[in-house]
Amino acid sequence: MYDVIVIGGGPSGATAAQDLARSGHKVAMIDREGRIKPCGGAIPPRAIEDFCIPDDQLVAKVNTARMISPTGRKVDIPIENGFVGMVDRKDFDPFLRDRAGKAGAHCLTGTFLRINRTAGQTTVIYRDKDSGKERTLRTKIIIGADGARSKVAKAEVPGGDKIPYVIAYHEIIEAPALSADYDPLRCDVIYDGKISPDFYGWIFPHGRSASIGIGTGIEGVDLKRATADIRAAHGLTDCKTLRREGAPIPLRPMDKWDNGTDVVLAGDAAGVVAPSSGEGIYYAMLGGRVAATAASACIATGRSKDLQLARKLFMREHKSVFKVLGAMQNAYYRSDERRERFVSLCHDVDVQRLTFEAYMNKRLIKARPMAHLKIGIKNLAHLTRLVSETRV
């Protein structure tokens, strides 16, 4: 009998398993392994601090973000008083799973199949990877951390079968030499409807390699063609391709994260990816942590309503950030004219500072009211077309 079984061993599931094991619970984590999620790999300093990410997991430390408009205008934003760490999910996820195992979690390799409840007992059935046989485990609580198309969410939580998402695709290439088009200390974000009509494309450095990709929720977009176009426009066509990966990324947090009895969701399964930026690693790990907190509370009190703590704790701290980012995406990602205006706003030093302070610390900055007022006026001027697209 396990206290908790975690389905999925990505950043969210591995964090939940580690936290629970370290607090003395008997935990099993089931993961398919061998699958690498497409991901730019950015993690802010707060993630490094909160989740004790060692320096040897960082393949690059980015100090600049470049915003590129549909007409090719470029705005370089310095990251003051810090850096953005970059990880390669090929190595990062196994590191997190291994760390959970060392903390005491029982790590199993296989594919989740279903949940059964008979005679007051909850069991998880999965297919063991090595033997190919079905295995059954008894548990008190289940954490579903099995991604944007979560089988656990679909079967157990209302709305779990209707999570909106975009499809992300990227190619990992051998990093080229430093040039005007590529800097190993800079993340490039490409706002261009020909690349992605509703999201963006990216070039993110990973040390000896780089991630080139796009996201979109619109059917019919040729993601491979768009990625090839990014590579061609930035002189990366001849760089050796190391691997290609694609996966769905959820667009907003679900309204409910638990089934009211014995299941709670975490990470992409709960929809916790930041709007506008698509940032997911920090929020996934935090989602795993609050799910572990909720599961532990439920076990201690015997009250199934304590599973609601996961969403309450997460939204208490990040609801405002998600609301602002969602409004920004709705306002500026709908057309190339709006994208052009968004890049124009990025010229503003206050926009740059407030954006990255919020990103680094994962909270809205309220200490400079005049800066907020100026930014609000500029936003209004652009959204009402009172100024030209290129007015900074």
Residue pairs with C-beta under 8 A, 6 or more apart in sequence:
1 26
1 138
1 139
1 140
2 26
2 27
2 28
2 106
2 137
2 138
2 139
2 140
3 20
3 25
3 26
3 27
3 139
3 140
3 141
3 295
3 299
4 16
4 17
4 20
4 25
4 26
4 27
4 28
4 139
4 140
4 141
4 142
4 143
4 292
4 295
4 299
5 27
5 28
5 29
5 30
5 124
5 137
5 139
5 141
5 142
5 143
6 13
6 16
6 17
6 20
6 27
6 28
6 29
6 30
6 105
6 142
6 143
6 145
7 13
7 30
7 112
7 124
7 142
7 143
7 144
7 145
7 146
7 151
7 152
8 29
8 30
8 31
8 112
8 144
8 145
8 146
8 147
8 150
8 267
8 269
9 17
9 29
9 30
9 31
9 33
9 93
9 96
9 97
9 100
9 107
9 145
10 31
10 37
10 93
10 96
10 145
10 147
10 267
10 268
10 284
11 92
11 93
11 96
11 267
11 281
11 284
11 285
11 288
12 145
12 266
12 267
12 268
12 269
12 284
12 285
12 287
12 288
12 291
13 29
13 31
13 143
13 145
13 146
13 266
13 267
13 288
14 29
14 93
14 96
14 97
14 99
14 100
14 288
15 51
15 96
15 100
15 284
15 285
15 288
15 289
15 292
16 143
16 145
16 266
16 288
16 289
16 291
16 292
16 295
17 27
17 29
17 100
17 103
17 105
17 107
17 288
17 292
18 96
18 99
18 100
18 103
18 105
19 288
19 289
19 292
19 293
20 27
20 105
20 292
20 295
20 296
21 27
21 100
21 103
21 104
21 105
22 103
22 104
23 292
23 296
25 295
25 296
25 299
26 106
27 104
27 105
27 106
28 105
28 106
28 107
28 108
28 137
28 139
29 97
29 100
29 105
29 106
29 107
29 108
30 108
30 109
30 110
30 112
30 124
30 126
31 97
31 107
31 108
31 109
32 109
32 110
32 111
32 129
33 94
33 97
33 109
33 129
36 89
36 90
36 93
36 243
36 245
37 89
37 93
37 147
37 245
37 247
38 168
38 169
38 170
38 211
38 213
38 245
38 246
38 247
39 89
39 168
39 170
39 211
39 280
39 281
40 86
40 170
40 187
40 202
40 204
40 211
40 213
40 278
41 59
41 86
41 87
41 88
41 89
41 92
41 204
41 206
41 211
41 281
42 62
42 84
42 85
42 86
42 187
42 204
42 279
42 281
43 53
43 84
43 85
43 86
43 87
43 281
43 282
44 84
44 85
44 282
44 359
44 360
44 361
44 362
45 82
45 83
45 84
45 85
45 360
45 361
46 282
46 360
46 361
46 362
47 53
47 85
47 281
47 282
47 285
48 58
48 85
50 285
50 286
51 285
53 85
53 87
57 87
57 91
57 92
57 95
58 85
58 86
58 87
59 86
59 87
59 88
59 206
59 207
59 208
59 209
60 85
60 86
60 184
60 185
60 205
60 206
60 207
61 83
61 84
61 85
61 86
61 185
62 79
62 83
62 84
62 85
62 86
62 185
62 186
62 187
62 204
62 205
63 78
63 79
63 83
63 84
63 185
63 186
64 76
64 77
64 78
64 79
64 183
64 185
64 186
64 187
65 76
65 77
65 79
65 84
65 186
65 187
65 188
65 189
65 356
66 74
66 75
66 76
66 77
66 186
66 187
66 188
66 189
67 74
67 75
67 77
67 189
67 191
67 342
67 343
67 346
68 74
68 188
68 189
68 190
68 191
68 192
68 343
69 75
69 191
69 192
69 339
69 340
69 342
69 343
69 344
70 191
70 192
70 193
70 194
70 336
70 339
70 340
71 340
73 340
73 343
73 390
75 343
75 346
75 347
76 186
77 346
77 352
77 355
77 356
78 352
79 356
79 360
80 353
80 356
81 360
82 360
84 187
84 359
84 360
86 204
86 205
86 206
86 207
87 281
88 172
88 206
88 207
88 209
90 172
90 243
97 107
100 107
101 107
108 126
108 128
108 135
109 128
109 129
109 130
110 126
110 127
110 128
110 129
110 135
111 126
111 127
111 129
112 124
112 126
112 146
112 151
112 152
113 125
113 126
113 127
113 134
114 125
114 155
115 122
115 123
115 124
115 125
115 142
115 152
115 155
115 156
115 263
116 122
116 123
116 125
116 136
117 123
121 138
122 138
122 139
122 140
122 142
122 262
123 136
123 137
123 138
123 139
124 136
124 137
124 139
124 142
125 134
125 135
125 136
126 134
126 135
126 137
127 133
127 134
127 135
128 134
128 135
139 262
140 262
140 299
141 262
141 263
141 264
141 295
141 298
141 299
141 307
142 152
142 156
142 262
142 263
142 264
143 263
143 264
143 265
143 266
143 288
143 291
143 292
143 295
144 150
144 151
144 152
144 153
144 156
144 157
144 263
144 264
144 265
144 266
144 269
145 265
145 266
145 267
145 268
145 269
145 287
145 288
145 291
146 152
146 153
146 269
147 247
147 248
147 267
147 268
147 269
148 163
148 165
148 247
148 248
148 249
148 250
148 268
148 269
148 271
149 163
149 165
149 248
150 160
150 163
150 265
150 268
150 269
152 160
152 263
152 265
152 269
153 160
153 161
153 163
153 254
153 265
153 269
153 270
154 160
154 161
156 259
156 263
157 254
157 256
157 257
157 258
157 259
157 263
157 265
158 256
159 254
159 255
159 256
160 254
160 265
160 269
163 250
163 251
163 254
163 271
164 217
164 250
164 251
164 252
165 217
165 248
165 249
165 250
165 251
166 198
166 199
166 215
166 216
166 217
166 248
166 249
166 251
166 278
167 215
167 216
167 217
167 223
167 246
167 247
167 248
167 249
168 213
168 214
168 215
168 246
168 247
168 248
168 249
168 278
169 213
169 214
169 215
169 223
169 224
169 227
169 244
169 245
169 246
170 202
170 211
170 212
170 213
170 214
170 227
170 244
170 245
170 246
171 211
171 212
171 213
171 227
171 231
171 241
171 243
171 244
172 206
172 209
172 210
172 211
172 241
172 242
172 243
172 244
172 245
173 209
173 210
173 212
173 231
173 236
173 239
173 240
173 241
173 242
174 208
174 209
174 210
174 239
174 240
174 242
175 182
175 184
175 205
175 206
175 207
175 208
175 209
175 210
175 239
176 182
176 210
176 235
176 236
176 239
178 184
179 235
181 234
181 235
181 236
182 203
182 205
182 210
182 234
182 235
182 236
183 205
184 205
184 207
185 205
186 205
187 202
187 203
187 204
187 205
188 202
188 203
188 204
188 234
189 200
189 201
189 202
190 200
190 201
190 202
190 203
190 230
191 200
191 333
191 339
191 342
191 343
192 200
192 201
192 336
192 339
193 335
193 336
193 339
194 226
194 229
195 201
195 214
195 226
195 229
195 230
196 214
196 215
196 216
196 221
196 226
197 216
197 218
197 221
198 216
198 217
198 218
198 333
198 334
199 214
199 215
199 216
199 217
199 278
199 333
200 214
200 215
200 278
200 333
201 212
201 213
201 214
201 226
201 227
201 230
202 211
202 212
202 213
202 214
203 210
203 211
203 212
203 230
203 234
203 236
204 210
204 211
209 242
210 236
210 239
212 227
212 230
212 231
212 236
213 223
213 227
213 230
214 221
214 223
214 226
214 227
214 230
215 249
215 278
216 223
216 226
217 251
223 246
224 244
228 237
230 236
231 237
231 239
249 268
249 273
249 278
249 280
250 268
250 271
250 272
250 273
251 271
251 273
251 275
252 271
252 275
252 322
252 326
253 270
253 271
253 272
253 311
253 314
253 315
253 322
254 265
254 270
254 271
256 311
257 264
257 265
257 266
257 270
257 291
257 307
257 308
257 310
257 311
258 264
258 265
258 294
258 304
258 307
258 308
258 310
258 311
259 307
260 304
260 305
260 307
261 304
262 304
262 307
263 307
264 291
264 294
264 295
264 307
264 310
265 291
265 310
266 272
266 284
266 287
266 288
266 290
266 291
266 310
267 280
267 283
267 284
267 287
267 288
268 280
268 284
270 287
270 291
270 310
270 311
272 280
272 283
272 284
272 286
272 287
272 314
273 279
273 280
273 283
273 284
274 280
274 283
274 321
274 322
274 325
275 322
275 325
275 326
275 328
275 329
276 325
276 326
276 328
276 329
276 333
277 325
277 359
279 359
282 362
283 318
286 314
286 318
287 310
287 314
290 309
290 310
290 311
290 313
290 314
291 310
293 309
293 310
293 313
294 306
294 307
294 308
294 309
294 310
294 313
295 307
297 303
297 306
297 309
298 304
298 306
298 307
317 362
317 363
318 362
320 364
321 358
321 362
321 363
321 364
324 364
328 342
331 338
331 379
331 383
332 338
332 339
332 341
332 342
333 339
337 389
340 389
340 390
341 382
341 383
341 389
342 382
344 382
344 389
344 390
344 391
344 392
345 351
345 375
345 378
345 379
345 382
345 392
346 352
347 392
348 374
348 375
348 378
348 392
350 368
350 371
350 374
350 375
351 375
351 378
353 371
354 365
354 368
354 371
354 372
354 375
357 365
358 364
358 365
366 372
380 386
381 387
381 391
382 389
382 391
